[in-house]
């Protein structure tokens, strides 16, 4: 299967080595894998083949990648249905599958698999990160998407997260604004700090404590990218298995460099970011009636908790 991926180098990557730029912006291949693609002549810059991965890219450069026979990673296809009517479909998303086609994933996405299995077009109404499990909502037509989006401010989204640390407070909150992380080596990483441009508010409730770990509930009051992960890290309770906002950002850099290795898994302690979209309450797009959907805690998180000392 041939796919051509094209991009323009953003300003924040100006001066990066080509292999580093590719690995940090397109994380579905490790840095060494991108070096092999460059060596094979599959990368071009501004219309010319880039044969040297030491080459520096400049802001505005046009990059094209001819992906010959890209092998898509295996994903967890064990989804289940939580609610359905003539307008909407709520699905319990597994913790290892992207929602939309992106990067290395094209066929192995929840949207594509659902449409193939059901023989109908579906429209994702909101997003979940690839490693986040739980409730995700699809509309069956474009009109329903528009109606749902108009009322999205009234949605209530509640998550469960397994975190490092024994949470002492029964309830706590974080209203620190969010923006790009000025102290990180990782371009895509964001952080919570005073003066950041995006207002954010997350409410937390301690559910249980298991020695050095805790299960917490998180309620979103704003919808910033990576908000729960960022605010939990800011509170001193990083999510178990989170490479980008976990115990050490060097784990993410190691992942970029080498991919998912047994050594990295041993450091992380969990195969994915242990975040689960637990409950979703929203007004029905036609009737206005409040629809409540819940996805039970997934097996991998249950098994992790089961192996901990209380």
C-alpha positions as CSV (number, residue, x, y, z in Angstrom):
1,X,0.0,0.0,0.0
2,X,1.5,3.3,-1.1
3,X,0.7,6.5,0.8
4,X,2.2,9.9,0.2
5,X,2.5,12.2,3.3
6,X,3.2,15.8,2.7
7,X,4.0,18.6,5.1
8,X,5.5,22.1,5.5
9,X,8.1,22.5,8.2
10,X,6.7,24.7,10.9
11,X,8.8,27.6,12.4
12,X,9.4,25.8,15.7
13,X,11.3,23.0,13.8
14,X,13.6,25.4,12.0
15,X,17.2,24.1,12.0
16,X,16.4,20.6,13.2
17,X,18.2,17.6,11.7
18,X,15.9,15.9,9.2
19,X,15.7,12.6,11.1
20,X,14.9,14.4,14.4
21,X,12.2,16.6,12.7
22,X,10.5,13.5,11.2
23,X,10.7,11.5,14.5
24,X,9.3,14.3,16.7
25,X,6.6,15.4,14.3
26,X,5.5,12.0,13.0
27,X,5.9,9.7,16.0
28,X,4.6,6.6,14.3
29,X,8.1,5.7,13.3
30,X,11.2,5.8,15.5
31,X,14.2,8.0,14.7
32,X,16.2,5.0,13.5
33,X,13.3,3.9,11.3
34,X,13.1,7.4,9.7
35,X,16.8,7.2,9.0
36,X,16.2,4.0,7.1
37,X,13.4,5.7,5.1
38,X,15.8,8.6,4.3
39,X,18.5,6.2,3.2
40,X,16.0,4.4,1.0
41,X,15.3,7.6,-0.9
42,X,11.7,7.9,0.3
43,X,12.0,11.5,1.6
44,X,12.1,14.6,-0.5
45,X,12.7,18.2,0.5
46,X,11.5,20.9,-1.8
47,X,11.2,18.5,-4.7
48,X,14.6,16.8,-4.3
49,X,15.4,13.5,-2.7
50,X,17.0,14.0,0.7
51,X,19.6,11.3,1.0
52,X,21.4,12.6,4.2
53,X,19.5,12.4,7.5
54,X,22.0,15.0,9.0
55,X,20.5,17.6,6.6
56,X,19.0,20.6,8.5
57,X,15.4,21.6,7.6
58,X,14.2,25.2,7.5
59,X,10.9,26.7,8.3
60,X,8.7,26.6,5.2
61,X,10.5,23.6,3.6
62,X,8.1,21.3,1.8
63,X,8.6,17.6,2.8
64,X,7.1,14.6,1.0
65,X,7.3,11.0,2.2
66,X,6.5,8.1,-0.2
67,X,5.5,5.3,2.2
68,X,5.9,2.1,0.2
69,X,4.0,-0.8,1.9
70,X,3.6,0.9,5.3
71,X,2.8,-1.7,7.8
72,X,0.1,-0.5,10.2
73,X,0.6,-1.5,13.8
74,X,-1.9,-3.9,15.3
75,X,-4.7,-2.4,17.3
76,X,-7.3,-3.6,19.8
77,X,-10.5,-4.1,17.8
78,X,-12.5,-5.3,20.9
79,X,-15.0,-2.4,20.9
80,X,-18.5,-2.6,22.2
81,X,-21.7,-0.5,21.8
82,X,-23.0,1.5,24.7
83,X,-26.0,3.4,23.3
84,X,-27.6,3.7,19.9
85,X,-30.6,5.4,18.3
86,X,-31.5,6.8,14.8
87,X,-29.1,9.7,15.3
88,X,-26.1,8.7,17.4
89,X,-23.9,5.8,18.4
90,X,-21.9,5.6,21.6
91,X,-18.9,3.2,21.5
92,X,-16.7,1.8,24.3
93,X,-13.3,2.4,22.7
94,X,-10.4,0.1,23.5
95,X,-7.2,1.6,24.9
96,X,-5.0,0.9,21.8
97,X,-6.6,2.2,18.7
98,X,-6.8,5.7,17.2
99,X,-10.2,7.2,16.4
100,X,-9.2,8.8,13.0
101,X,-6.8,8.0,10.3
102,X,-3.5,9.7,11.1
103,X,0.1,9.1,10.6
104,X,0.9,5.4,10.3
105,X,-2.7,4.4,11.0
106,X,-5.1,4.4,8.1
107,X,-7.2,1.2,8.0
108,X,-6.6,0.3,11.6
109,X,-8.7,3.1,13.2
110,X,-11.9,2.9,15.1
111,X,-13.8,5.0,12.6
112,X,-12.7,2.9,9.6
113,X,-13.3,-0.4,11.4
114,X,-16.8,0.7,12.6
115,X,-17.8,1.8,9.1
116,X,-16.6,-1.4,7.5
117,X,-18.3,-3.6,10.2
118,X,-21.6,-1.7,10.0
119,X,-21.7,-0.7,6.4
120,X,-22.6,2.9,7.1
121,X,-20.9,6.3,7.3
122,X,-20.2,7.7,10.8
123,X,-19.0,11.0,12.0
124,X,-16.9,11.4,15.2
125,X,-18.3,14.1,17.4
126,X,-15.3,14.5,19.8
127,X,-11.8,13.1,20.2
128,X,-10.0,10.7,22.4
129,X,-6.2,10.1,22.4
130,X,-5.2,6.8,20.8
131,X,-4.2,5.3,24.2
132,X,-7.3,6.6,26.0
133,X,-10.1,4.1,26.4
134,X,-13.8,4.6,27.1
135,X,-16.9,6.5,25.8
136,X,-16.7,8.1,22.4
137,X,-19.7,9.4,20.5
138,X,-20.4,9.1,16.7
139,X,-23.2,10.8,14.7
140,X,-24.9,9.0,11.9
141,X,-25.2,12.1,9.7
142,X,-23.7,15.6,9.3
143,X,-26.8,17.4,10.6
144,X,-26.5,15.6,13.9
145,X,-22.8,16.5,14.3
146,X,-23.7,20.2,13.9
147,X,-26.5,20.0,16.4
148,X,-24.3,18.2,19.0
149,X,-21.5,20.6,18.5
150,X,-23.8,23.6,19.2
151,X,-24.6,22.1,22.6
152,X,-21.1,20.8,23.5
153,X,-20.7,23.4,26.3
154,X,-23.4,21.5,28.2
155,X,-21.7,18.1,28.0
156,X,-20.4,16.5,31.1
157,X,-17.3,14.4,30.6
158,X,-15.9,12.3,33.5
159,X,-12.7,10.3,33.3
160,X,-10.9,7.8,35.5
161,X,-7.1,7.8,35.8
162,X,-4.6,5.6,37.5
163,X,-1.8,7.9,38.8
164,X,1.5,7.7,40.6
165,X,1.3,8.8,44.2
166,X,-1.0,8.4,47.2
167,X,-3.6,11.1,46.7
168,X,-4.2,12.7,50.1
169,X,-7.0,15.1,49.2
170,X,-10.6,13.7,48.8
171,X,-11.3,16.4,46.3
172,X,-9.0,19.0,44.6
173,X,-8.9,21.1,41.4
174,X,-6.5,22.7,39.0
175,X,-7.4,25.9,37.2
176,X,-3.9,26.7,36.0
177,X,-3.9,27.8,32.3
178,X,-2.2,25.7,29.7
179,X,0.2,26.4,26.8
180,X,3.3,25.2,25.1
181,X,6.0,23.9,27.5
182,X,8.9,26.4,27.2
183,X,11.2,24.2,29.3
184,X,10.7,21.0,27.4
185,X,12.9,19.5,24.6
186,X,9.7,18.1,23.1
187,X,8.0,20.4,20.7
188,X,4.5,19.0,21.1
189,X,4.6,18.9,24.9
190,X,2.3,21.3,26.7
191,X,2.3,22.5,30.4
192,X,0.3,24.2,33.0
193,X,1.7,27.5,34.2
194,X,0.6,31.0,35.1
195,X,0.5,33.3,32.1
196,X,-0.2,30.4,29.6
197,X,-2.8,31.4,27.0
198,X,-5.5,28.8,27.4
199,X,-7.8,28.9,30.4
200,X,-8.4,25.4,31.9
201,X,-10.3,23.9,34.8
202,X,-10.4,20.3,35.9
203,X,-12.1,18.9,39.1
204,X,-10.6,15.8,40.7
205,X,-11.9,13.3,43.3
206,X,-9.9,10.6,44.9
207,X,-11.6,7.1,44.4
208,X,-9.1,4.7,46.0
209,X,-5.4,4.6,47.1
210,X,-3.3,1.5,46.4
211,X,0.0,2.0,48.1
212,X,2.1,4.1,45.7
213,X,-0.8,4.5,43.2
214,X,-4.3,6.0,43.2
215,X,-7.4,5.9,41.2
216,X,-8.9,9.4,40.6
217,X,-11.9,10.8,38.9
218,X,-11.5,13.8,36.6
219,X,-14.3,16.1,35.5
220,X,-13.5,18.4,32.6
221,X,-14.9,21.9,32.8
222,X,-12.9,23.1,29.8
223,X,-11.7,21.1,26.8
224,X,-8.0,21.8,26.2
225,X,-5.7,19.4,24.5
226,X,-4.2,16.9,27.0
227,X,-5.8,18.8,29.8
228,X,-6.3,16.0,32.3
229,X,-2.8,14.6,31.7
230,X,-1.3,18.0,32.1
231,X,-3.2,19.0,35.2
232,X,-2.5,15.7,37.0
233,X,1.2,16.1,36.3
234,X,1.0,19.7,37.6
235,X,-0.6,18.4,40.8
236,X,2.2,15.9,41.3
237,X,0.2,12.8,40.2
238,X,1.3,11.8,36.7
239,X,-0.7,9.1,34.9
240,X,0.7,5.6,35.0
241,X,2.1,4.6,31.6
242,X,2.0,8.2,30.1
243,X,5.2,8.7,28.1
244,X,4.6,12.4,27.4
245,X,3.3,13.6,30.7
246,X,4.5,10.8,33.0
247,X,7.3,10.4,35.5
248,X,10.0,11.5,33.0
249,X,9.8,13.1,29.6
250,X,12.9,11.2,28.7
251,X,10.7,8.1,28.3
252,X,9.0,9.9,25.4
253,X,12.4,10.7,23.8
254,X,13.4,7.1,24.2
255,X,10.2,6.0,22.5
256,X,10.9,8.4,19.7
257,X,14.5,7.1,19.3
258,X,13.9,3.4,19.7
259,X,10.2,2.7,19.6
260,X,8.3,0.6,22.2
261,X,11.0,-1.7,23.7
262,X,10.7,-4.1,26.7
263,X,13.1,-1.9,28.6
264,X,10.8,1.1,28.1
265,X,7.7,-0.9,29.1
266,X,9.5,-1.9,32.3
267,X,10.1,1.7,33.1
268,X,6.6,2.8,32.3
269,X,4.9,-0.1,34.2
270,X,1.8,0.0,32.0
271,X,1.4,-0.5,28.2
272,X,-0.5,2.7,27.7
273,X,-1.6,5.9,29.4
274,X,-4.0,4.7,32.0
275,X,-6.8,7.2,31.3
276,X,-10.4,6.1,30.7
277,X,-13.4,8.1,29.5
278,X,-15.8,6.8,32.1
279,X,-19.1,8.8,31.7
280,X,-20.6,11.1,29.2
281,X,-23.8,13.1,29.8
282,X,-25.2,15.2,26.9
283,X,-28.5,16.5,25.6
284,X,-29.9,14.6,22.7
285,X,-29.6,16.6,19.5
286,X,-33.3,16.3,18.6
287,X,-35.2,15.8,21.9
288,X,-33.0,17.7,24.3
289,X,-33.3,14.8,26.8
290,X,-30.2,14.1,28.8
291,X,-28.4,10.9,27.6
292,X,-26.1,9.3,30.1
293,X,-23.5,6.7,28.8
294,X,-21.0,4.8,31.0
295,X,-18.1,2.6,30.0
296,X,-16.9,0.2,32.7
297,X,-13.3,0.3,33.8
298,X,-11.3,-1.7,31.1
299,X,-9.7,-5.0,31.9
300,X,-6.1,-3.8,31.7
301,X,-6.7,-1.2,34.3
302,X,-8.6,-3.7,36.5
303,X,-5.8,-6.2,36.3
304,X,-3.2,-3.5,37.2
305,X,-5.2,-2.5,40.2
306,X,-5.7,-6.2,41.1
307,X,-1.9,-6.7,41.3
308,X,-1.4,-3.8,43.7
309,X,-1.3,-3.9,47.5
310,X,-4.1,-1.9,49.1
